[in-house]
Amino acid sequence: MPLATRVLDAPITWTWLDGVASRASDVVKAVLPQPVKDVLHGTVLGHPLHPVLVQVPVGTWSSAVVLDVLATLTPGRASDGFDRASAVLVVTGLAGAVPAIAAGWADYADLHEEQRRIALVHAAANAVATSAFALSVLARGRGRTGRARALDLLGMSVAGGGAALGGHLSYRWAAGANHAEAVPHVTPRGWYPVARFADLTPGTPVGAKVGDTGVLVVRRGEDVFALADVCSHLAAPLHEGEVVEERGRTCIVCPWHQSVFALDDGSVVHGPASSPQPGFDTRVVDGEVHVRVRELPGVPAAEPVEGAVA
């Protein structure tokens, strides 16, 4: 394993962080009401909001450091313009950090234990970086330009390390990734029987299989709904969840982190999920429930397997 990967993976083994990590998660869940969490998760956007918001502080702070370097290389009062512009960028980054931090904590509260360990170190690094930039503003206000430039460099260095951990958390440990993305690619095409209609208890979710793909099946009156069983948020088995009515729609609640998906089209009603659930068409033939994966436009599903029906 590369050294960089071993360094970034190190917090995964720090189980001593779990007490603080768990309490922090509980606080966030208690403080943020559901509508606010939905916004911060990016549920309305259909994409995690935190990585979008962090572009402001990262972009402005890195630009401020570039201007600091130019100011250092520019003799005399000619450097004043660079310093003034750098100060504006630092303050802009601090303002942009507020919603970015809020979105990060909202996502943090609904992660697995090992993911929270990395996320906690990521948050600590960002707290140090933000503090350094805040102190930079104070130093500039007192005319201590050299100290301000040094604090900017320190802040950006720590923020860079924090960003590396954040990227590692997203790509190596799949926090924020769509865990159901592969379903339309790997599910065999065609119709497959999954249950007898009479055997389905209305409002009770049932797990089934189409090839190797898990399928959630729910009967509601005379209607039958089917979605991918693996939750797009963090891969929970949705058939272990609860069927509810939300905003006038029949929905399934994820058993792990309480994401809410509409059963008719898989859309996200409440986060932490931001990606919808892949859906299946359903039909009832001679009392038997058949399902068929909804293919992506221009992307055929996998080859049929044994058990397909006409």
C-alpha positions as CSV (number, residue, x, y, z in Angstrom):
1,M,0.0,0.0,0.0
2,P,1.4,3.5,-0.9
3,L,2.7,5.6,2.0
4,A,0.2,8.4,1.3
5,T,-2.7,5.9,1.5
6,R,-1.4,4.5,4.8
7,V,-1.1,8.0,6.3
8,L,-4.7,8.9,5.1
9,D,-6.1,5.6,6.3
10,A,-4.5,5.9,9.8
11,P,-7.6,7.4,11.5
12,I,-9.6,4.3,10.5
13,T,-7.9,2.4,13.3
14,W,-8.3,5.1,15.9
15,T,-11.2,3.6,17.8
16,W,-10.4,5.9,20.8
17,L,-12.1,8.6,18.7
18,D,-15.4,6.8,18.8
19,G,-16.7,8.3,22.1
20,V,-16.2,11.9,20.9
21,A,-17.4,11.0,17.4
22,S,-20.6,9.5,18.6
23,R,-21.4,12.4,20.9
24,A,-20.7,14.9,18.1
25,S,-23.1,12.9,15.8
26,D,-25.8,13.0,18.5
27,V,-25.5,16.7,19.0
28,V,-25.7,17.4,15.3
29,K,-28.8,15.3,15.0
30,A,-30.5,17.0,17.9
31,V,-29.6,20.5,16.8
32,L,-30.5,20.4,13.1
33,P,-34.2,20.1,12.2
34,Q,-35.0,17.8,9.3
35,P,-35.8,20.6,6.7
36,V,-32.4,22.2,7.4
37,K,-30.6,18.8,7.2
38,D,-32.3,18.1,3.8
39,V,-30.8,21.4,2.5
40,L,-27.4,20.8,4.0
41,H,-27.2,17.2,2.7
42,G,-28.0,18.5,-0.8
43,T,-31.2,16.4,-1.1
44,V,-33.0,19.2,-3.1
45,L,-29.9,19.6,-5.2
46,G,-29.6,15.9,-5.9
47,H,-25.9,16.0,-5.1
48,P,-24.0,16.3,-1.8
49,L,-23.8,20.0,-0.9
50,H,-20.6,20.1,1.1
51,P,-18.1,19.5,-1.7
52,V,-19.8,22.3,-3.7
53,L,-19.6,24.8,-0.8
54,V,-16.0,24.1,0.1
55,Q,-14.9,25.5,-3.3
56,V,-15.3,29.1,-1.9
57,P,-12.9,28.9,1.1
58,V,-10.4,26.6,-0.7
59,G,-10.4,28.9,-3.8
60,T,-10.2,32.2,-2.0
61,W,-7.6,31.1,0.6
62,S,-5.3,29.5,-2.0
63,S,-5.6,32.7,-4.1
64,A,-4.8,34.8,-1.0
65,V,-1.6,32.8,-0.4
66,V,-0.6,33.4,-4.0
67,L,-1.1,37.2,-3.5
68,D,0.9,36.9,-0.2
69,V,3.8,35.5,-2.2
70,L,3.6,38.2,-4.8
71,A,3.5,40.8,-2.0
72,T,6.6,39.3,-0.4
73,L,8.4,39.5,-3.7
74,T,7.3,43.1,-4.3
75,P,9.5,45.8,-2.7
76,G,8.2,48.7,-0.6
77,R,4.6,50.1,-0.7
78,A,4.0,48.5,-4.1
79,S,3.0,45.4,-2.2
80,D,0.1,47.1,-0.4
81,G,-2.4,46.3,-3.2
82,F,-1.5,42.6,-3.0
83,D,-2.0,42.7,0.8
84,R,-5.4,44.4,0.6
85,A,-6.6,42.0,-2.0
86,S,-5.3,39.0,0.0
87,A,-7.2,40.3,3.1
88,V,-10.4,40.5,1.1
89,L,-10.0,37.0,-0.1
90,V,-9.3,35.7,3.4
91,V,-12.4,37.3,4.8
92,T,-14.5,36.0,1.8
93,G,-13.2,32.5,2.5
94,L,-14.1,32.8,6.2
95,A,-17.6,33.8,5.3
96,G,-17.9,30.9,2.8
97,A,-16.5,28.4,5.4
98,V,-19.6,28.8,7.6
99,P,-22.2,27.1,5.3
100,A,-19.5,24.6,4.2
101,I,-18.8,23.6,7.8
102,A,-22.5,23.3,8.5
103,A,-23.0,21.0,5.5
104,G,-20.0,18.9,6.5
105,W,-21.3,18.3,10.0
106,A,-24.8,17.4,8.7
107,D,-23.2,14.7,6.5
108,Y,-20.9,13.6,9.3
109,A,-23.8,12.8,11.6
110,D,-25.0,10.0,9.3
111,L,-21.8,8.1,8.5
112,H,-20.5,4.7,9.6
113,E,-18.2,4.6,12.6
114,E,-15.0,4.2,10.7
115,Q,-15.9,7.0,8.3
116,R,-16.6,9.3,11.3
117,R,-13.1,8.8,12.5
118,I,-11.6,10.1,9.3
119,A,-14.3,12.8,9.2
120,L,-13.5,14.0,12.7
121,V,-9.8,14.4,11.9
122,H,-10.8,16.2,8.6
123,A,-13.0,18.5,10.7
124,A,-10.2,19.2,13.2
125,A,-7.8,20.1,10.4
126,N,-10.3,22.5,8.9
127,A,-10.9,24.0,12.3
128,V,-7.2,24.7,12.7
129,A,-7.0,26.2,9.2
130,T,-10.0,28.4,9.7
131,S,-8.6,29.6,13.0
132,A,-5.3,30.5,11.3
133,F,-7.1,32.5,8.7
134,A,-9.2,34.3,11.3
135,L,-6.0,35.2,13.2
136,S,-4.5,36.4,9.9
137,V,-7.3,38.9,9.6
138,L,-6.6,40.2,13.2
139,A,-2.9,40.4,12.5
140,R,-3.5,42.5,9.3
141,G,-5.8,44.8,11.2
142,R,-2.9,45.5,13.7
143,G,-0.5,46.1,10.9
144,R,1.4,42.9,11.4
145,T,1.5,42.0,7.7
146,G,4.4,39.5,7.9
147,R,2.6,37.5,10.6
148,A,-0.6,37.6,8.6
149,R,1.1,36.1,5.6
150,A,2.7,33.4,7.7
151,L,-0.7,32.5,9.2
152,D,-2.2,32.4,5.7
153,L,0.5,29.9,4.6
154,L,-0.1,27.8,7.7
155,G,-3.8,27.9,7.3
156,M,-3.6,26.8,3.6
157,S,-1.1,24.0,4.4
158,V,-3.4,22.6,7.1
159,A,-6.5,23.1,4.9
160,G,-4.7,21.2,2.1
161,G,-4.1,18.2,4.5
162,G,-7.8,18.4,5.6
163,A,-8.9,18.5,1.9
164,A,-6.8,15.4,1.2
165,L,-8.6,13.6,4.1
166,G,-12.0,14.8,2.8
167,G,-11.2,13.4,-0.7
168,H,-9.9,10.2,0.8
169,L,-13.1,9.9,2.8
170,S,-15.2,10.4,-0.3
171,Y,-13.3,8.2,-2.8
172,R,-11.6,5.6,-0.7
173,W,-14.3,5.2,1.9
174,A,-17.3,6.1,-0.3
175,A,-18.9,8.8,2.0
176,G,-21.3,10.8,-0.2
177,A,-21.0,8.4,-3.1
178,N,-24.1,6.8,-4.7
179,H,-24.0,3.2,-3.5
180,A,-26.8,2.2,-5.9
181,E,-25.3,3.6,-9.1
182,A,-24.3,0.1,-10.4
183,V,-27.8,-1.4,-10.2
184,P,-29.0,-0.5,-13.8
185,H,-25.6,-1.8,-15.2
186,V,-25.4,-5.2,-13.3
187,T,-29.1,-6.2,-13.1
188,P,-30.1,-8.6,-15.9
189,R,-32.7,-7.2,-18.3
190,G,-36.1,-8.7,-18.8
191,W,-39.0,-9.6,-16.5
192,Y,-38.4,-11.8,-13.4
193,P,-40.9,-13.3,-10.9
194,V,-40.2,-12.1,-7.3
195,A,-43.4,-13.0,-5.3
196,R,-47.0,-14.1,-5.3
197,F,-49.3,-11.1,-5.1
198,A,-51.5,-12.8,-2.5
199,D,-48.4,-13.5,-0.3
200,L,-47.5,-9.8,-0.1
201,T,-48.8,-8.1,3.1
202,P,-49.9,-4.5,2.2
203,G,-47.4,-2.0,3.7
204,T,-44.8,-4.7,4.5
205,P,-41.5,-4.5,2.6
206,V,-40.1,-7.7,1.2
207,G,-36.6,-8.4,-0.2
208,A,-36.2,-10.3,-3.4
209,K,-33.5,-11.0,-6.0
210,V,-33.1,-10.5,-9.7
211,G,-29.9,-12.2,-10.6
212,D,-27.5,-10.9,-7.9
213,T,-29.4,-7.7,-7.5
214,G,-31.4,-7.1,-4.3
215,V,-34.9,-5.8,-5.0
216,L,-37.3,-4.1,-2.5
217,V,-40.9,-5.1,-3.1
218,V,-43.9,-3.3,-1.5
219,R,-47.6,-3.9,-2.0
220,R,-49.9,-0.9,-1.4
221,G,-53.5,-1.9,-2.0
222,E,-53.7,-3.2,-5.5
223,D,-50.4,-1.6,-6.5
224,V,-46.9,-3.1,-6.3
225,F,-43.7,-1.0,-6.1
226,A,-40.1,-2.1,-6.6
227,L,-36.8,-0.3,-6.0
228,A,-33.2,-1.3,-5.7
229,D,-32.8,-2.8,-2.2
230,V,-29.4,-1.2,-1.5
231,C,-29.7,2.3,-0.2
232,S,-28.0,4.9,-2.3
233,H,-26.6,6.6,0.9
234,L,-24.6,3.9,2.5
235,A,-25.9,0.6,1.1
236,A,-28.4,-0.4,3.8
237,P,-31.0,-3.1,3.0
238,L,-34.1,-1.1,2.4
239,H,-36.4,-4.1,2.8
240,E,-35.6,-3.9,6.6
241,G,-37.1,-0.4,6.7
242,E,-40.6,1.0,7.3
243,V,-43.3,2.0,4.8
244,V,-44.7,5.4,5.6
245,E,-46.8,8.2,4.0
246,E,-44.8,11.3,3.5
247,R,-46.0,14.4,1.6
248,G,-48.9,12.4,0.3
249,R,-46.6,9.7,-1.2
250,T,-45.9,6.1,-0.1
251,C,-42.3,5.9,0.9
252,I,-39.7,3.6,2.4
253,V,-37.5,4.7,5.3
254,C,-33.9,3.5,5.4
255,P,-33.4,1.3,8.5
256,W,-29.8,2.7,9.1
257,H,-29.9,6.5,8.6
258,Q,-33.6,7.2,8.0
259,S,-33.3,8.5,4.4
260,V,-36.8,8.5,2.9
261,F,-37.5,7.5,-0.7
262,A,-40.7,7.6,-2.7
263,L,-41.7,4.1,-3.8
264,D,-43.2,5.2,-7.1
265,D,-40.0,6.6,-8.6
266,G,-37.3,6.3,-6.0
267,S,-36.8,10.0,-5.6
268,V,-35.4,11.3,-2.3
269,V,-38.0,12.8,0.0
270,H,-35.6,13.3,3.0
271,G,-31.9,12.9,3.4
272,P,-29.2,12.1,4.3
273,A,-29.4,10.5,0.8
274,S,-29.1,12.8,-2.1
275,S,-29.2,10.2,-5.0
276,P,-32.5,8.5,-5.9
277,Q,-33.0,4.8,-5.8
278,P,-33.0,2.9,-9.1
279,G,-36.5,1.7,-9.9
280,F,-38.1,-1.4,-11.4
281,D,-41.3,-1.7,-13.5
282,T,-43.8,-4.1,-12.0
283,R,-46.7,-6.2,-13.3
284,V,-48.9,-8.9,-12.0
285,V,-49.5,-11.9,-14.3
286,D,-51.7,-14.8,-13.1
287,G,-51.2,-13.7,-9.5
288,E,-47.4,-13.6,-9.8
289,V,-45.5,-10.3,-9.4
290,H,-42.9,-9.6,-12.0
291,V,-40.3,-6.8,-12.0
292,R,-38.0,-5.4,-14.7
293,V,-35.1,-3.0,-14.0
294,R,-35.6,0.5,-15.5
295,E,-32.6,0.9,-17.9
296,L,-30.6,4.0,-18.2
297,P,-31.1,5.9,-21.5
298,G,-28.8,4.4,-24.1
299,V,-27.3,1.9,-21.6
300,P,-28.7,-1.6,-21.8
301,A,-28.9,-3.7,-18.7
302,A,-26.9,-6.9,-18.2
303,E,-27.6,-10.1,-20.2
304,P,-30.7,-12.0,-19.0
305,V,-30.2,-14.9,-16.6
306,E,-32.1,-18.0,-15.8
307,G,-35.6,-17.3,-14.5
308,A,-36.6,-14.6,-17.0
309,V,-40.2,-14.7,-18.2
310,A,-41.7,-13.4,-21.4
